[in-house]
Amino acid sequence: MKITLNGELLDLTSHALLEILKEYGAIAPYAVAVNGVFIPKSQHNGFVINEGDSIELLSPIQGG
């Protein structure tokens, strides 16, 4: 299955969002959007990714 994660084209076997994030090396805290729609953390475990989906993984930054 081909998806885009943070602008990078990936070919993955898993359709589970949480598995994909773990495989990508995501470290909490982070926010996730799939096809431009924010996915709450409470839905990450059961969320299914489909062929061609685009995932944006955002980590908070500190500043002032």
Backbone hydrogen bonds in HBPLUS format (Angstrom, degrees):
<---DONOR---> <-ACCEPTOR-->    atom                        ^
c    i                          cat <-CA-CA->   ^        H-A-AA   ^      H-
h    n   atom  resd res      DA  || num        DHA   H-A  angle D-A-AA Bond
n    s   type  num  typ     dist DA aas  dist angle  dist       angle   num
A0012-LEU N   A0001-MET O   2.74 MM  11  5.23 152.7  1.81 162.4 157.5     1
A0052-GLY N   A0002-LYS O   2.73 MM  50  5.75 166.5  1.74 171.0 172.5     2
A0003-ILE N   A0010-LEU O   2.95 MM   7  5.44 156.6  2.01 150.4 158.1     3
A0010-LEU N   A0003-ILE O   2.83 MM   7  5.44 171.2  1.84 158.4 161.2     4
A0004-THR N   A0053-ASP O   3.00 MM  49  6.44 159.0  2.05 154.7 160.5     5
A0055-ILE N   A0004-THR O   2.67 MM  51  6.05 168.0  1.69 167.3 169.6     6
A0005-LEU N   A0008-GLU O   2.87 MM   3  5.18 163.4  1.90 145.3 145.6     7
A0008-GLU N   A0005-LEU O   3.00 MM   3  5.18 164.5  2.03 112.2 116.6     8
A0006-ASN N   A0055-ILE O   2.85 MM  49  6.29 162.4  1.88 164.7 167.1     9
A0049-ILE N   A0015-HIS O   2.65 MM  34  4.91 170.1  1.65 152.9 156.6    10
A0020-ILE N   A0016-ALA O   2.99 MM   4  6.28 160.2  2.03 158.4 164.5    11
A0017-LEU N   A0047-PHE O   3.01 MM  30  5.59 179.2  2.01 158.7 158.8    12
A0021-LEU N   A0017-LEU O   2.93 MM   4  6.20 160.7  1.97 157.6 162.7    13
A0022-LYS N   A0018-LEU O   2.99 MM   4  6.21 156.6  2.04 145.9 152.2    14
A0023-GLU N   A0019-GLU O   2.87 MM   4  6.07 161.5  1.90 150.3 155.8    15
A0024-TYR N   A0020-ILE O   2.90 MM   4  6.08 146.0  2.02 145.1 154.5    16
A0025-GLY N   A0021-LEU O   3.11 MM   4  6.30 120.7  2.48 133.3 147.6    17
A0026-ALA N   A0021-LEU O   2.97 MM   5  5.39 167.6  1.99 160.2 156.3    18
A0025-GLY N   A0022-LYS O   3.01 MM   3  5.05 141.5  2.17  97.9 109.6    19
A0031-ALA N   A0058-LEU O   2.75 MM  27  5.11 158.0  1.79 150.7 158.5    20
A0058-LEU N   A0031-ALA O   2.87 MM  27  5.11 174.9  1.87 156.1 157.9    21
A0039-ILE N   A0032-VAL O   2.85 MM   7  5.69 166.9  1.87 158.8 156.7    22
A0033-ALA N   A0056-GLU O   2.97 MM  23  5.15 155.5  2.03 146.2 153.2    23
A0056-GLU N   A0033-ALA O   2.80 MM  23  5.15 161.7  1.84 155.0 159.7    24
A0034-VAL N   A0037-VAL O   2.90 MM   3  5.25 155.1  1.96 144.3 139.9    25
A0037-VAL N   A0034-VAL O   3.01 MM   3  5.25 162.7  2.04 111.3 117.0    26
A0035-ASN N   A0054-SER O   2.72 MM  19  5.06 167.6  1.73 157.3 160.7    27
A0043-GLN N   A0040-PRO O   2.84 MM   3  5.50 161.2  1.87 121.7 128.1    28
A0044-HIS N   A0041-LYS O   3.16 MM   3  5.20 157.9  2.21 105.8 112.4    29
A0047-PHE N   A0044-HIS O   3.43 MM   3  5.27 155.3  2.50  98.7 105.7    30
A0053-ASP N   A0050-ASN O   3.04 MM   3  5.66 160.2  2.08 143.8 143.5    31
